[in-house]
Amino acid sequence: MLSPKDFIEDAIQKIKDQIGDEKAIIALSGGVDSSVCSVLVQEAIGDNLTAVFVDHGLLREGEVEQVTNTFKDRLNFKFVDASDEFMDQLAGVEDPEEKRKIIGRVFIEVFEREAIKSGAKFLVQGTIAPDWIETKGEIKSHHNLALPSGMELELCEPIRDLYKDEVREIGDELGLPATTVYRQPFPGPGLGVRVVGDLTRENVEICRKANKIVCDEIEAAGIDKDVWQYFAVLTDTKVTGVKGDQRDFGYLVIVRVVNSIDAMTASVAELPWEVVQTISKRITSEISEVTHVALSISDKPPATIEFC
């Protein structure tokens, strides 16, 4: 790989050569991949880039506000609330691959509409190497590769040959804030790949609350910098529980915490037992629909980092 500085110079020139004087939009999520792409493309084409942040209804708690506040004054930024459109299309769909493909398709439909408004001819995406490697190997489809036929926008993928650790090096070189460069990875389909089974608004909200508890406790324990990714998964399994003096029948939530360098492989992180216990007690006491919490202990491979 080129040095970060040389990569940036080379990437900017390639973007100029590809896009020229045309306009482009970028799928900005606030993660390091799309943020690095935003800065690279802005350096290359300036105000001809529009950064579009879409709320698909599957974001983490507080994420809309966080991303908006970070980028609204730094880029040509546009927020689009398409949550109803996504959730309506996903209603009743349980198959993980079908969910990913629907999310990818609706993403592109939203961006194509925004492209017409802005006159953009190019769609910039933060695709990185693990995305297309896993899609090509039929491990799972990534939302930014599940493109419909007949797409009217031309793709620009400036970092598609990089791995996550390399993208972070580029982000550091570009001067992006550490909170963005080292932000915990979050999949494009969001909580859609962390809810097993039907994606109802109720189930997404349960997962969102459980995920917030996991994040709060790991960060409160001061170990968030020591692990790659940490989150909650809402399964479609219901188990018997006891709340108060009454029998209950609620959902099983799984907590997953892993370490990785490039997302191609991952190992389960060892957590202080008191942190695990606190997470379990909070989830079962604060989320009435949940009766049981389990800890995922499978590395990648044979498992993937996400559940769906």
N, C-alpha and C positions, 0 to 999 in steps of 0.2 A: 504494500500500500504506500501511496505517496505520503509525505508528511502532511499534517493537518493544514498548514499554510499553503502548500503546493496543491493539495486537493481542492481547497476553497477557490484558488485562482483558476484551476482547471475546470471546476464545476461551473463557475460563473461564466466562463467563456463558452462552455457547451450550452448553457441555458440561453445565452445571447444568440448563439448560432441557431438553436432550435426554434425559439419563440420570436426572435427578431423584434419588430415593432408591434406585434399583436398583443392582445390583452389575455390575461390568464386569471384563473381563480384557484385557490388552494384549499384543500380540506384541512382546516386548522382544528386540532383537538386540544392543544395546549401541552401535549406530550413532547418529548425531546425530538422525535422524528419529524413531526409536522412543523415544529418550531424552527428547527434547523433549516428545513426546506423553505419556510417562509422568509427567513433572513437571506438565504442564498439567492432566492429568486428576486426578492426585493432589491438586492445589490445589483442584480443583472438587468432588471427591467423597470425598476422604480415603481411609479404610481400606476403602471399598467397591471399590477397585481392586486387582486382583491382577496383578502383572507376571510373565508366563510366558515363560521363556527355553527354547527348544527346541533340542536338539542333533539336527540331521537327518543327521548323518554327513558333512556337506559344509562344515564350518567349517575355518578356517585353523588352523595349528599353534598351540597354546596359547590358543586363543580361549575355550574353555569356562572355563578357570581365570580368564582376564582379566575376562570379563564377570561371572562369579559373584562374584569378589572386589570388583568395583566396585559392584555393586548389592545384594548380599545383606543389607547393613545399612542401606540407604537406602530401599528400597521393600518392599512386601509381595511378596517375591520367591519364585518357584518355578521350579526347574530340572526339565526333563523330558527324559530320554534316549529319543528316538524314532528313533535312527539305524537300527536294524534294520528298523523299519517302513517308513521312507523307502526304504532301499536295496533291500528286497525288492520294493517297488512299481516301482522304477526299473530293475530287472534286465532287460536285453535291449532297453531303449528307447534309440534313437539319435537320433530326431528332436528338435531343440531345442525346438520349440513344445510337443511332447508332454511332454517333461521338465518344462518350466515349469508346464504345467497339472496334471501329477501332483503336483509339489511343492506347488502352491497348494492342491490338493484335500486332500492328506494334512495340510498345515498346519491347514486348517479342521477336519478331523476330530479332530485332536489337541486343538485349542482348544475344540471343542464338548464333548469329554469332560471337559476341565478346567472348562469352564463349568458343567457339571452338578454337578461336585463342589463348586464354590464358590457355586453358585446365581446365576451371572452371567447377565444378559439381553443385555449389549452386548459386542461385540468392538471394541476400539479398534485402529486401524491407522495406521501412519505413512506413508500414501500421500501423495506430493507430486505437483506438477503434471506433471513429465516422465513419471511412471508412467502416468497416465491418458491423457495426450496421445499417447504412443507406442502404447499399447494401442488407443486409438480409431482411430489412423491405421494400425493393423495392421502396425506396424514390428516389434513383438514384444510378447508378453504378459508382464506383470509378475506375480510370484507373489501379490501382495496384491490383485490384481484378477481373477485366474482363479478366481472363486468358484463353487462348485457350486450347482445349482438346489435349492431347498428348504432352504437354510441356515437354521438355527433362531435364530441370533444376529443381532441388529440391529447395523448398522455405525455406528461413530463415527469420523470422519476429520477431526480438528481442523486439520490443516495441508495439506489436499489442494490448496489453491490457491497454495501457496508453492513457490519454487524453492530449490535447495540453499543458495545463498548467503544467502537470506532466513531459512531455518531456522537457520543458524548465528548470525545476528544475534539471533534469538529465544533460542537457547541461551545466548549471552553474557549477554543481559538477565536470564535466569532464574538465572544464576550457576552453570551447569554447568561442570565442569572443562574446561580447554582440550584435554586428551587425549581427551575425548568429543566436544566441539564440532568439533574439527578432525581427527577421526579419518578416515583414508582411507576413502572410500566402499567398501562391500562389498555386493554384490547379495544380496537375500533368498534366492535359490536357491543362494547360496554357490558352491562349486567346481563345482556342477552345470552352470553356464554357462561353465566354464573347462576342461571336459573334453569334447573333440569326440568324438562317437561314444558307445559303450557306457559306462555309468557303473558299472564294476566297482569293488569296494573297492580292488583293486590299482591301477587307474588313478587313482582319487581320491587315493590315498596318494602316487603319483608326482607328481601335480600339487601336492599339499600341500607336499612337500619342495622342489620347484622354486620354488614361490611364496615359501617361507621364505628361500631363498637370494637371490632378487630383492630382497625386502624388507630383508634383512640388509645387503646390499651398498649399496643406495641410501641407507639410513639411516647406514651407516658412512661413506659419502662426504659426509654432511652436506647432501644435496640433497633429502631427503624433504619439506622444507617448501616447496620450489620447484616441486613437481609435484603434480598433482591426484590421480592414481591410477597405481599400478604393480603389475604382477602377471605371473604366468606362465600360459600356456595349454598344456595337453597336447593335441596333435592326434592324429588317428587314422592319421596317415601314418608309415610306417616307412622309414628310409633306411639305407643301408650306411655303416658306420663302421669305424674301426680302433682297437682298444684293446689296448695292448701290441703283440705281433707277430701278433695274431689279427684276422681279419675279424669284424665284429660287425654286427648288424642290429637297430636300436633305434628308439625314438620320436623324433619331431621336437617340440621344445618351442619355443614362440614367446614372446618377452618383449614386453610392451606397456606403454608409459609415456606418459601423456597429460596435457595441461593443459586445464582447463575452468573455467567460472564456475558454470554452472547445469545442466550435463550434457546440455543440448539440442544443443550443438556441442562439439567437442573438437579440439585440435591435438596432433600428436605432439611430445613434449618432446625437446629435444636433450640427450643425455647425454655426459659425458666418455667418450672411447673406452676409456680404461683400465678404467672401471667396467663397460662392456659386455663387454670381454674377460674380466674377472674373473668376472662372472656366468656366461658361457659355459663357462669352464674348470671352475668349481666344479660346475655342473649336470652336465656330462658326466663328470666324475671321481667325483663323490659319489653320483650316481644311475645305477646300472648299466644300467637299462633305456633310458637316453637316449643317443643318439649324435650328435645335431645340435641346435643352438640357432640360431634366427633372430630378427630384430628386426622388429616390426611398424612400418610407416611410413605407415599410412593414417589420415587425419583422419576425424572425424565431422562431416558426411557426407563421402564416401559410405559409410564403414564405421560401425558402431555401436561404442561403447566396449568392450562385451563381445563375445565371439566367438559365443555361442549365444543 
